[in-house]
Amino acid sequence: MDQSREIILYHYSFSPYARRITWYLNLRRIPFKQCMQPATMPRPDISSLGTAYRRIPLLSIGRDIYLDTRLILSKLETLFPPSSAHPALTSPSPSPDQATLTKLLEHWAIDAGMFNRAAALIPSDMPLLKDPKFTKDREDYTGRSWSKENIERARPEALVEIHAAFEFFEGTVLADGREWVLGGREGPMLADIEAAWLFSWLKGLKGALPPAYISSQQFPKTFAWIERFDAVVLAAMKKNGPAQKISGAEAVQAVGNGEWAEEEASVDGDNPSGLRKGEMVEVWPIDSGFSRKDRGRLVGLSTREVVVEGRTEEGGEVRIHAPRHGFRVRSVKEVEKL
Ligand SMILES: N[C@@H](CCC(=O)N[C@@H](CS)C(=O)NCC(=O)O)C(=O)O
């Protein structure tokens, strides 16, 4: 690994979103280090990087910090083009159908509410959900009650949606007996990751899926695909060995002393908000975790990402990258007028 552009993943082991990234990095044999985080706030390792963002995971490459798995995956696709060292997970010339399905599966899993439905199936008697520290933290995060009654009330509707998701895979995506989402026999692609993270999480979460309603009996193709996928990922992880764990202090040092992962972006002069390079802005997610905002000078703005300047606790300059989709960017002047 290029020491000056080290990849560091900040996550906790049971985060299904983080698995999207650990799987991707392992399948493409891209080396990374991991800085393990507590399941609840505060997360001083992350705030010391100079961002207020609370969601997991977060990825730093050198001095660049990337928020949200959708942006992280698309950056990794660009920064690590396929090579013999880093095999591709997307075809070099995907058919329009393949590219469309991959993108739509991302929206389906994240924007269409599948993750929220899956999360509603976490069994209410799981030790974590009996821990008041955890439930209080998630109540602050989501703004809704995490009482046992509330969790149980949401379950039937969530089960129907998740059943429909299994039906969609069984009867449509995998209906012709294909091994992988895009067909072919070489192995899983990004399109598989875009959907498997939810299915694999639910399958492994004891008590989430009632066997009489959702199991390999009703959905043999879908369960076989999840098992195939999990086996390939596990084999890749075994082969690569565990990613080295580093402390928050080591991580902030590596970031502060690192190189930029990419050149400074520019601000699209025609952006409809009329934002200008160098002006102070606030950036925050609008789908969840919206109470924590990053404030900094605007460095880059396109239809795909917003980049702001930040500083680590030790004073090192960093750039914080967030996707435009699912995030809001506002001039501080505007925010202060409100
Ligand atoms: N759209 C975000 C969602 C990330 C997300 O919701 N992550 C969950 C963990 S799996 C989270 O941050 N939960 C609250 C927390 O851990 O503080 C992404 O794609 O990265």
PDBQT file of the ligand as one rigid body, heavy atoms in Angstrom, charges set to zero:
ROOT
HETATM    1  N1  LIG A 401     -26.362   6.301   3.144  1.00  0.00    +0.000 N 
HETATM    2  C1  LIG A 401     -25.362   5.955   4.122  1.00  0.00    +0.000 C 
HETATM    3  C2  LIG A 401     -26.013   5.191   5.283  1.00  0.00    +0.000 C 
HETATM    4  C3  LIG A 401     -25.048   4.676   6.332  1.00  0.00    +0.000 C 
HETATM    5  C4  LIG A 401     -25.754   4.192   7.592  1.00  0.00    +0.000 C 
HETATM    6  O1  LIG A 401     -26.965   4.398   7.787  1.00  0.00    +0.000 OA
HETATM    7  N2  LIG A 401     -25.009   3.506   8.437  1.00  0.00    +0.000 N 
HETATM    8  C5  LIG A 401     -25.536   3.065   9.708  1.00  0.00    +0.000 C 
HETATM    9  C6  LIG A 401     -24.727   1.857  10.213  1.00  0.00    +0.000 C 
HETATM   10  S1  LIG A 401     -24.966   0.428   9.247  1.00  0.00    +0.000 SA
HETATM   11  C7  LIG A 401     -25.317   4.142  10.743  1.00  0.00    +0.000 C 
HETATM   12  O2  LIG A 401     -24.494   5.016  10.550  1.00  0.00    +0.000 OA
HETATM   13  N3  LIG A 401     -26.055   4.076  11.862  1.00  0.00    +0.000 N 
HETATM   14  C8  LIG A 401     -25.913   5.047  12.908  1.00  0.00    +0.000 C 
HETATM   15  C9  LIG A 401     -24.612   4.960  13.613  1.00  0.00    +0.000 C 
HETATM   16  O3  LIG A 401     -23.918   3.938  13.571  1.00  0.00    +0.000 OA
HETATM   17  O4  LIG A 401     -24.239   5.938  14.258  1.00  0.00    +0.000 OA
HETATM   18  C10 LIG A 401     -24.263   5.156   3.426  1.00  0.00    +0.000 C 
HETATM   19  O5  LIG A 401     -24.517   4.630   2.313  1.00  0.00    +0.000 OA
HETATM   20  O6  LIG A 401     -23.124   5.126   3.912  1.00  0.00    +0.000 OA
ENDROOT
TORSDOF 0
